[in-house]
Amino acid sequence: MAGVPFITRTRMARKLGTEAGARAEQRANEDAPGFSELALAHIRETMLAAPAGATLRGEDITNSAKLAGLRPPDDRAFGPVFAKAIKQGLLEPVGYAPRVKGHGTAGGRVYARGRSLA
């Protein structure tokens, strides 16, 4: 892929990731009907419970959802739910943090309470 422009590769990677997330979310909803709505409600409740001005790592929000019983067959099912939460103003990306599940690699998102909850 050395001859393919970087922007084309990044767009393709994002497209493939979005498609994988959509498949994972669909499977999660088939496995546990209402998964997406319950996960979205959990994100909302988590952000409301956080102190004003607090920031939370996406991994921690996902882990708390799993502890609350929201366990999809593939954790990528949470990706589309986070995207919906951002669009609805439940949370707002404010930075990055090392990923615990990624053995300290970069790319973990950090979120603050969104404008619809302020």
C-alpha contacts under 8 A as a table, 3 or more apart, distances in Angstrom:
res1	aa1	res2	aa2	distance
1	M	4	V	5.27
2	A	5	P	7.76
4	V	8	T	6.72
4	V	9	R	6.85
5	P	8	T	5.37
5	P	9	R	6.53
6	F	9	R	5.10
6	F	10	T	6.20
7	I	10	T	5.13
7	I	11	R	6.11
8	T	11	R	5.18
8	T	12	M	6.15
9	R	12	M	5.11
9	R	13	A	6.09
10	T	13	A	5.00
10	T	14	R	6.16
11	R	14	R	5.15
11	R	15	K	6.14
12	M	15	K	5.01
12	M	16	L	6.11
13	A	16	L	5.19
13	A	17	G	6.10
14	R	17	G	5.02
14	R	18	T	6.07
15	K	18	T	5.13
15	K	19	E	6.21
16	L	19	E	5.10
16	L	20	A	6.13
17	G	20	A	5.07
17	G	21	G	6.13
18	T	21	G	5.11
18	T	22	A	6.19
18	T	80	P	7.70
19	E	22	A	5.08
19	E	23	R	6.28
20	A	23	R	5.16
20	A	24	A	6.16
20	A	76	R	7.47
21	G	24	A	5.02
21	G	25	E	6.03
21	G	76	R	5.27
21	G	77	A	5.49
21	G	78	F	7.67
21	G	79	G	5.97
21	G	80	P	6.07
22	A	25	E	5.07
22	A	26	Q	6.10
22	A	77	A	7.05
22	A	80	P	6.55
23	R	26	Q	5.11
23	R	27	R	6.17
23	R	77	A	7.71
24	A	27	R	5.13
24	A	28	A	6.11
24	A	73	P	7.73
24	A	74	D	6.00
24	A	75	D	7.71
24	A	76	R	5.89
24	A	77	A	4.58
25	E	28	A	4.99
25	E	29	N	6.19
25	E	36	S	7.19
25	E	76	R	7.33
25	E	77	A	4.07
25	E	78	F	7.08
25	E	80	P	6.98
26	Q	29	N	5.16
26	Q	30	E	6.21
26	Q	77	A	7.75
27	R	30	E	4.99
27	R	31	D	6.03
27	R	73	P	7.56
28	A	31	D	5.01
28	A	32	A	5.86
28	A	33	P	7.57
28	A	35	F	6.31
28	A	36	S	7.95
28	A	72	P	5.01
28	A	73	P	6.28
28	A	74	D	7.51
28	A	77	A	6.55
29	N	32	A	5.04
29	N	33	P	4.61
29	N	34	G	5.83
29	N	35	F	5.15
29	N	36	S	6.69
30	E	33	P	5.65
31	D	72	P	7.62
31	D	73	P	7.90
32	A	35	F	5.69
32	A	72	P	7.70
34	G	37	E	5.41
34	G	38	L	6.11
35	F	38	L	5.18
35	F	39	A	5.96
35	F	70	L	7.05
35	F	72	P	7.78
36	S	39	A	5.16
36	S	40	L	6.06
36	S	78	F	7.98
36	S	81	V	6.19
37	E	40	L	5.08
37	E	41	A	6.13
38	L	41	A	5.05
38	L	42	H	6.13
38	L	70	L	7.70
39	A	42	H	4.95
39	A	43	I	6.29
39	A	65	A	6.80
39	A	70	L	6.85
39	A	78	F	7.54
39	A	81	V	6.88
40	L	43	I	5.14
40	L	44	R	6.32
40	L	81	V	6.04
40	L	82	F	7.53
40	L	84	K	7.74
40	L	85	A	6.47
41	A	44	R	5.04
41	A	45	E	6.15
42	H	45	E	5.10
42	H	46	T	5.97
42	H	65	A	6.46
43	I	46	T	5.08
43	I	47	M	6.14
43	I	61	I	6.90
43	I	65	A	7.88
43	I	85	A	7.40
43	I	90	L	7.50
44	R	47	M	5.32
44	R	48	L	6.20
44	R	85	A	7.79
44	R	90	L	5.87
44	R	91	L	7.94
45	E	48	L	5.10
45	E	49	A	6.05
46	T	49	A	5.12
46	T	50	A	6.31
46	T	61	I	7.30
47	M	50	A	5.23
47	M	90	L	7.27
47	M	91	L	7.10
47	M	112	A	7.60
47	M	113	R	5.61
48	L	51	P	7.72
48	L	113	R	7.37
48	L	117	L	7.04
50	A	54	A	6.19
51	P	54	A	5.45
52	A	113	R	7.67
53	G	112	A	6.94
53	G	113	R	7.39
54	A	112	A	6.26
54	A	113	R	7.55
55	T	110	V	6.36
55	T	111	Y	5.36
55	T	112	A	4.65
55	T	113	R	7.50
56	L	60	D	6.85
56	L	61	I	7.11
56	L	110	V	5.53
56	L	111	Y	5.27
56	L	112	A	6.51
57	R	60	D	5.27
57	R	61	I	6.56
57	R	97	A	7.23
57	R	108	G	7.04
57	R	109	R	5.92
57	R	110	V	4.38
57	R	111	Y	6.18
58	G	61	I	5.12
58	G	62	T	6.16
58	G	108	G	6.74
58	G	109	R	5.55
58	G	110	V	5.93
58	G	111	Y	6.85
59	E	62	T	5.04
59	E	63	N	6.01
59	E	99	R	7.41
59	E	100	V	7.71
59	E	108	G	7.18
59	E	109	R	7.94
60	D	63	N	5.00
60	D	64	S	6.08
61	I	64	S	5.17
61	I	65	A	6.27
62	T	65	A	5.10
62	T	66	K	6.31
62	T	78	F	7.16
63	N	66	K	5.02
63	N	67	L	6.20
64	S	67	L	4.96
64	S	68	A	6.18
65	A	68	A	4.96
65	A	69	G	6.56
65	A	70	L	5.40
65	A	71	R	7.62
66	K	69	G	5.12
66	K	70	L	4.65
66	K	71	R	5.06
67	L	70	L	7.14
71	R	75	D	7.73
72	P	75	D	6.12
72	P	77	A	6.68
74	D	77	A	5.97
75	D	78	F	5.86
75	D	79	G	7.92
76	R	79	G	5.45
76	R	80	P	7.99
77	A	80	P	6.40
77	A	81	V	7.20
78	F	81	V	5.08
78	F	82	F	6.17
79	G	82	F	5.19
79	G	83	A	6.34
80	P	83	A	4.92
80	P	84	K	6.28
81	V	84	K	5.08
81	V	85	A	6.19
82	F	85	A	4.91
82	F	86	I	6.19
83	A	86	I	5.18
83	A	87	K	6.31
84	K	87	K	5.04
84	K	88	Q	6.08
85	A	88	Q	5.08
85	A	89	G	6.15
85	A	90	L	5.12
85	A	91	L	6.15
86	I	89	G	5.07
86	I	90	L	5.89
86	I	91	L	5.30
86	I	92	E	5.85
86	I	93	P	7.81
86	I	114	G	7.37
87	K	90	L	7.74
88	Q	116	S	7.16
89	G	92	E	6.82
89	G	114	G	4.63
89	G	115	R	5.24
89	G	116	S	4.87
89	G	117	L	7.20
90	L	113	R	6.25
90	L	114	G	4.44
90	L	115	R	6.83
90	L	116	S	5.88
90	L	117	L	6.06
91	L	111	Y	6.01
91	L	112	A	5.60
91	L	113	R	4.64
91	L	114	G	3.77
91	L	115	R	7.40
92	E	111	Y	5.25
92	E	112	A	5.25
92	E	113	R	6.16
92	E	114	G	4.92
92	E	115	R	7.75
93	P	109	R	6.66
93	P	110	V	5.80
93	P	111	Y	4.44
93	P	112	A	6.48
94	V	109	R	7.68
94	V	110	V	5.71
94	V	111	Y	5.39
94	V	112	A	6.43
95	G	109	R	5.94
95	G	110	V	4.97
95	G	111	Y	7.05
96	Y	106	A	7.42
96	Y	107	G	6.08
96	Y	108	G	5.33
96	Y	109	R	4.49
96	Y	110	V	5.29
97	A	106	A	6.43
97	A	107	G	6.50
97	A	108	G	4.88
97	A	109	R	6.03
97	A	110	V	6.46
98	P	102	G	7.80
98	P	104	G	4.87
98	P	105	T	5.37
98	P	106	A	4.71
98	P	107	G	6.38
98	P	108	G	5.58
99	R	102	G	4.87
99	R	103	H	6.34
99	R	104	G	4.94
99	R	105	T	5.51
99	R	106	A	6.10
99	R	107	G	6.51
99	R	108	G	4.95
100	V	103	H	5.27
100	V	104	G	5.38
100	V	105	T	7.74
101	K	104	G	7.40
102	G	105	T	5.31
102	G	106	A	7.90
113	R	117	L	6.42
113	R	118	A	6.86
114	G	117	L	5.59
114	G	118	A	6.49
115	R	118	A	5.14
